Amino acid sequence: MLHFQTWKIIGVVLTCLLGVVFALPNLFSKETVEAWPDWLPKRQLSLGLDLRGGAHLLLAMDVNDVRKDWLESIREDARRRLRDARIGFTGLGIQGNAVVVRLAQPDQADAAMRELRNLIQPIGNALLGSVGDDISVQRGSEPGLIILQPTEAGLQQRISNAVSASIETVRRRIDTLGTSEASVVRQGSDRILVQFPGLQDTTQLKALIGETARLSFHEVHPSISGFEAQSSRPPPGYRIYPSADEDGFVYLLRETPVVRGDQLVDAQPGFDQRTNEPIITFRFNQSGARAFGRFTQENVGRPFAIVLDDKVLSAPVIREPILGGSGQI
């Protein structure tokens, strides 16, 4: 007959009891568990899609749209560069996967090549350094013909940046549903996997993800903080916006934006080559460049707010006028 020492029996029983106590919250609803006293365990096991069911969405990046938008951006940047350098052209348009420039005077080809090569951006990161260029600028088969073409590496980096930005946007929107169990991850080079355990009706989720992101640039009130405005009525024309970081911080911004998102031609994450700090480079169209240039010229030393979906992403200080229609933050 087997005989166990008393202390061993007590130890096994206590271990089993502890296991039952810590597993107990899984037998009750979340609302019931939250009403328990603080000294009782409340952590519940998060069941995955295989056990609990839920929503499983796979989002794909439209590569053709990314390429089309980039070619249009290159075309407008080339137009601005040549006009600023007073180099005439008789043709400037998109042909296939390239932007083709036809100069009015072929003998200005060298000067035009120098200007257009300023559009080239290195590909890489702060760790690896530059590993190539995003655009190739070459002479065409005829005199006065110049071809600007995105490189394959440049296109892949642009797609990767777009996916990264989309992941953050999707994650912020899903967080508004009030759950910590949802998963938003990259799958492959151009897809995003969204998993939402326990969600049976995906209508709201699809509508939330499918909304067009609203990006805008706003003036920050020069003397009244967001907290001060909360205790009284905001001045006419101003509105209180929460921080996207959900840290409780609020900003008092002019409701009418300085520049709207549809005036933004391009925005890409990157690294400052001098400080290795993360930055975002951006470019506006002609009307956006004029409005932003005028605003930054009149407000040097003051902050402006970058707002996405009515939440403030950041409020950097204007160090100097940004007059060229592009910059970095």
C-alpha positions as CSV (number, residue, x, y, z in Angstrom):
1,M,0.0,0.0,0.0
2,L,1.4,3.4,-1.0
3,H,1.9,5.9,1.7
4,F,2.4,9.6,1.2
5,Q,3.7,12.0,3.7
6,T,1.1,14.5,5.1
7,W,3.0,17.6,3.9
8,K,3.0,16.3,0.3
9,I,-0.7,15.6,0.3
10,I,-1.3,19.1,1.7
11,G,1.0,20.6,-1.0
12,V,-0.8,18.8,-3.8
13,V,-4.3,19.9,-2.5
14,L,-3.2,23.5,-2.1
15,T,-1.7,23.5,-5.6
16,C,-5.0,22.2,-7.0
17,L,-7.0,24.7,-5.1
18,L,-4.8,27.6,-6.3
19,G,-5.3,26.3,-9.9
20,V,-9.1,26.3,-9.5
21,V,-9.1,29.8,-8.0
22,F,-7.0,31.3,-10.8
23,A,-9.1,29.4,-13.4
24,L,-12.4,30.4,-11.9
25,P,-12.7,33.7,-13.8
26,N,-13.0,31.8,-17.0
27,L,-16.3,30.3,-15.9
28,F,-18.0,33.7,-15.6
29,S,-18.7,36.6,-17.9
30,K,-16.4,39.6,-18.0
31,E,-19.0,41.8,-16.3
32,T,-19.4,39.4,-13.4
33,V,-15.7,39.1,-12.9
34,E,-15.2,42.9,-12.8
35,A,-17.6,43.1,-10.0
36,W,-15.6,40.8,-7.8
37,P,-13.5,42.2,-4.9
38,D,-10.0,43.3,-5.8
39,W,-8.3,40.6,-3.8
40,L,-9.8,37.9,-6.1
41,P,-8.0,37.0,-9.4
42,K,-9.8,38.6,-12.4
43,R,-7.6,37.7,-15.3
44,Q,-9.4,35.6,-17.9
45,L,-7.9,33.5,-20.6
46,S,-8.0,35.0,-24.1
47,L,-9.3,32.4,-26.4
48,G,-8.1,32.5,-30.0
49,L,-10.2,32.3,-33.1
50,D,-9.9,28.5,-33.2
51,L,-11.7,28.1,-29.8
52,R,-13.8,31.3,-29.5
53,G,-14.6,32.1,-33.1
54,G,-14.6,35.7,-34.4
55,A,-13.6,37.9,-37.3
56,H,-10.7,37.1,-39.6
57,L,-10.0,39.7,-42.3
58,L,-7.1,39.8,-44.8
59,L,-6.6,43.3,-46.3
60,A,-4.5,43.7,-49.5
61,M,-2.7,46.8,-50.6
62,D,-3.6,47.9,-54.1
63,V,-0.1,48.0,-55.7
64,N,-1.4,49.6,-58.9
65,D,-2.8,52.5,-56.9
66,V,0.5,53.0,-55.1
67,R,2.4,53.0,-58.4
68,K,-0.1,55.4,-60.0
69,D,0.0,57.9,-57.1
70,W,3.8,57.8,-57.0
71,L,4.1,58.5,-60.7
72,E,1.7,61.4,-60.4
73,S,3.8,62.7,-57.5
74,I,7.0,62.4,-59.6
75,R,5.4,64.2,-62.5
76,E,4.3,67.2,-60.3
77,D,7.7,67.3,-58.6
78,A,9.5,67.3,-62.0
79,R,7.2,70.0,-63.2
80,R,8.0,72.2,-60.2
81,R,11.8,71.6,-60.4
82,L,12.0,72.5,-64.1
83,R,9.8,75.6,-63.7
84,D,11.9,76.8,-60.7
85,A,15.0,76.4,-62.8
86,R,13.4,78.1,-65.8
87,I,13.9,75.1,-68.0
88,G,11.2,74.9,-70.7
89,F,9.5,71.7,-71.8
90,T,6.9,70.8,-74.4
91,G,5.8,67.5,-72.9
92,L,5.6,66.1,-69.4
93,G,3.4,63.1,-68.7
94,I,3.1,59.5,-67.6
95,Q,3.8,56.8,-70.1
96,G,3.5,53.2,-68.8
97,N,5.6,53.0,-65.7
98,A,7.6,56.1,-66.2
99,V,7.4,59.9,-66.4
100,V,8.7,61.2,-69.7
101,V,10.0,64.8,-70.1
102,R,10.5,66.4,-73.5
103,L,12.6,69.6,-73.3
104,A,11.8,72.6,-75.4
105,Q,15.6,73.1,-75.9
106,P,17.6,69.9,-76.0
107,D,20.8,71.8,-75.2
108,Q,19.4,72.2,-71.7
109,A,19.4,68.5,-71.1
110,D,22.4,68.6,-68.7
111,A,20.9,71.3,-66.5
112,A,17.5,69.4,-66.5
113,M,19.2,66.2,-65.5
114,R,20.9,67.9,-62.6
115,E,17.6,69.3,-61.4
116,L,15.6,66.1,-61.8
117,R,18.3,64.0,-60.1
118,N,17.5,66.0,-57.0
119,L,14.2,64.1,-56.8
120,I,16.1,60.8,-56.1
121,Q,15.9,59.6,-52.6
122,P,18.2,56.9,-51.1
123,I,16.6,53.6,-50.0
124,G,17.6,52.1,-46.7
125,N,17.4,52.8,-43.0
126,A,19.5,54.1,-40.1
127,L,21.0,50.6,-39.5
128,L,22.0,49.5,-43.0
129,G,22.4,52.9,-44.6
130,S,21.6,53.5,-48.2
131,V,21.2,50.5,-50.4
132,G,20.1,52.1,-53.6
133,D,17.9,54.8,-55.2
134,D,14.1,55.0,-55.4
135,I,14.0,56.6,-58.9
136,S,16.2,56.3,-62.0
137,V,16.7,59.4,-64.2
138,Q,18.0,58.6,-67.6
139,R,18.3,60.3,-71.0
140,G,15.9,59.0,-73.7
141,S,16.6,57.8,-77.2
142,E,15.9,61.2,-78.6
143,P,17.7,64.5,-77.9
144,G,15.9,66.5,-75.1
145,L,14.1,63.4,-73.9
146,I,14.5,62.4,-70.2
147,I,12.9,59.4,-68.5
148,L,12.2,59.2,-64.7
149,Q,11.2,55.7,-63.6
150,P,10.6,54.2,-60.2
151,T,13.0,51.4,-59.3
152,E,11.6,48.0,-58.2
153,A,13.4,48.5,-54.8
154,G,11.8,52.0,-54.5
155,L,8.3,50.6,-55.3
156,Q,8.7,47.8,-52.7
157,Q,9.8,50.3,-50.1
158,R,6.9,52.6,-50.9
159,I,4.5,49.6,-50.6
160,S,6.1,48.6,-47.3
161,N,5.8,52.2,-45.9
162,A,2.1,52.3,-47.0
163,V,1.4,49.0,-45.3
164,S,3.1,50.2,-42.1
165,A,1.1,53.4,-42.1
166,S,-2.1,51.4,-42.8
167,I,-1.4,49.0,-39.9
168,E,-1.2,52.0,-37.5
169,T,-4.4,53.5,-38.9
170,V,-6.3,50.2,-38.6
171,R,-5.0,49.5,-35.1
172,R,-6.1,53.0,-33.9
173,R,-9.6,52.5,-35.3
174,I,-10.0,49.0,-33.8
175,D,-8.9,50.4,-30.4
176,T,-12.1,52.5,-30.5
177,L,-14.1,49.3,-30.2
178,G,-12.7,48.9,-26.7
179,T,-10.9,45.6,-26.9
180,S,-7.3,44.5,-26.3
181,E,-7.7,41.1,-27.9
182,A,-7.7,42.2,-31.5
183,S,-4.5,41.5,-33.6
184,V,-3.3,43.6,-36.5
185,V,-0.2,42.3,-38.2
186,R,1.6,42.4,-41.5
187,Q,1.3,39.3,-43.7
188,G,3.7,39.1,-46.6
189,S,4.9,42.3,-48.3
190,D,1.5,43.9,-49.1
191,R,-1.2,42.5,-46.9
192,I,-2.6,43.1,-43.4
193,L,-4.2,40.4,-41.2
194,V,-6.8,41.5,-38.8
195,Q,-8.1,39.0,-36.2
196,F,-10.9,39.9,-33.7
197,P,-11.8,37.0,-31.4
198,G,-15.4,36.8,-30.3
199,L,-16.7,39.2,-32.9
200,Q,-19.5,37.5,-34.9
201,D,-21.0,40.5,-36.8
202,T,-18.2,42.0,-38.9
203,T,-20.4,44.8,-40.4
204,Q,-19.2,47.4,-37.9
205,L,-15.6,46.3,-38.2
206,K,-15.6,46.4,-42.0
207,A,-17.2,49.9,-42.0
208,L,-14.7,51.1,-39.5
209,I,-11.7,49.8,-41.4
210,G,-13.1,51.0,-44.7
211,E,-13.5,54.6,-43.7
212,T,-11.2,57.1,-45.5
213,A,-8.6,58.5,-43.1
214,R,-9.0,62.2,-42.5
215,L,-5.6,63.9,-42.2
216,S,-5.3,67.7,-41.7
217,F,-2.9,70.3,-40.4
218,H,-4.3,72.8,-37.8
219,E,-3.2,76.0,-36.1
220,V,-2.7,75.7,-32.3
221,H,-4.3,78.4,-30.2
222,P,-1.4,80.8,-29.3
223,S,-2.4,81.5,-25.6
224,I,-5.1,79.1,-24.4
225,S,-4.3,75.5,-23.7
226,G,-6.6,72.6,-24.3
227,F,-7.0,72.0,-20.5
228,E,-7.9,75.7,-19.9
229,A,-10.5,75.5,-22.7
230,Q,-12.1,72.4,-21.1
231,S,-13.1,74.4,-18.0
232,S,-14.7,77.1,-20.2
233,R,-16.2,77.4,-23.6
234,P,-13.6,77.3,-26.5
235,P,-13.2,80.6,-28.4
236,P,-15.2,80.9,-31.6
237,G,-13.7,79.0,-34.5
238,Y,-11.7,76.7,-32.2
239,R,-12.3,73.2,-31.0
240,I,-10.7,70.8,-28.4
241,Y,-9.0,67.7,-30.0
242,P,-7.7,64.7,-27.9
243,S,-4.2,63.3,-28.3
244,A,-3.9,60.1,-30.3
245,D,-1.7,58.7,-27.6
246,E,-4.7,58.4,-25.2
247,D,-2.6,60.0,-22.4
248,G,-5.4,62.4,-21.6
249,F,-3.7,65.4,-23.2
250,V,-5.9,67.7,-25.3
251,Y,-5.2,70.5,-27.7
252,L,-7.1,73.7,-28.6
253,L,-7.0,74.0,-32.4
254,R,-8.6,76.1,-35.0
255,E,-11.4,74.0,-36.5
256,T,-10.7,75.1,-40.1
257,P,-7.5,73.3,-41.1
258,V,-4.5,75.2,-42.6
259,V,-4.0,72.3,-45.1
260,R,-6.3,69.4,-45.8
261,G,-5.3,65.8,-46.4
262,D,-6.4,66.0,-50.0
263,Q,-3.7,68.7,-50.6
264,L,-1.0,66.3,-49.4
265,V,0.7,64.6,-52.4
266,D,2.9,62.3,-50.4
267,A,4.0,61.4,-46.9
268,Q,6.7,58.8,-46.1
269,P,8.4,57.7,-42.9
270,G,12.2,57.7,-42.8
271,F,15.2,58.6,-40.7
272,D,17.1,61.8,-40.4
273,Q,20.6,61.2,-41.8
274,R,22.2,63.5,-39.3
275,T,20.5,62.4,-36.1
276,N,19.1,58.9,-37.0
277,E,15.8,60.0,-35.5
278,P,12.6,58.8,-37.1
279,I,11.0,61.5,-39.3
280,I,8.1,61.9,-41.8
281,T,8.8,63.6,-45.1
282,F,5.8,65.2,-46.8
283,R,4.9,67.1,-50.0
284,F,1.9,69.2,-50.8
285,N,0.3,70.1,-54.1
286,Q,0.4,73.6,-55.4
287,S,-2.5,75.0,-53.3
288,G,-1.3,73.2,-50.2
289,A,2.2,74.4,-50.6
290,R,1.1,78.0,-50.8
291,A,-1.2,77.8,-47.8
292,F,1.4,75.9,-45.7
293,G,4.2,78.2,-46.8
294,R,2.3,81.3,-45.8
295,F,1.2,79.8,-42.5
296,T,4.8,78.7,-41.5
297,Q,6.2,82.1,-42.5
298,E,3.8,83.9,-40.2
299,N,4.1,81.4,-37.3
300,V,7.8,80.6,-36.8
301,G,8.4,79.5,-33.2
302,R,4.8,78.3,-32.7
303,P,3.5,74.7,-32.9
304,F,1.0,73.4,-35.4
305,A,-1.0,70.2,-35.1
306,I,-1.1,67.1,-37.3
307,V,-4.6,65.6,-36.9
308,L,-5.7,62.1,-38.1
309,D,-9.3,61.0,-37.7
310,D,-9.9,63.9,-35.2
311,K,-7.0,63.0,-33.0
312,V,-3.7,64.8,-32.7
313,L,-0.7,62.7,-33.8
314,S,1.9,65.4,-32.9
315,A,2.3,69.1,-32.6
316,P,5.8,70.1,-33.7
317,V,7.2,73.6,-33.5
318,I,7.8,75.5,-36.7
319,R,11.6,76.2,-36.7
320,E,11.7,78.0,-40.0
321,P,9.3,78.8,-42.9
322,I,8.6,75.8,-45.2
323,L,8.2,77.4,-48.6
324,G,9.1,74.7,-51.0
325,G,5.9,72.6,-50.6
326,S,7.8,69.8,-48.9
327,G,9.5,69.2,-45.6
328,Q,10.0,66.8,-42.7
329,I,8.7,66.5,-39.2
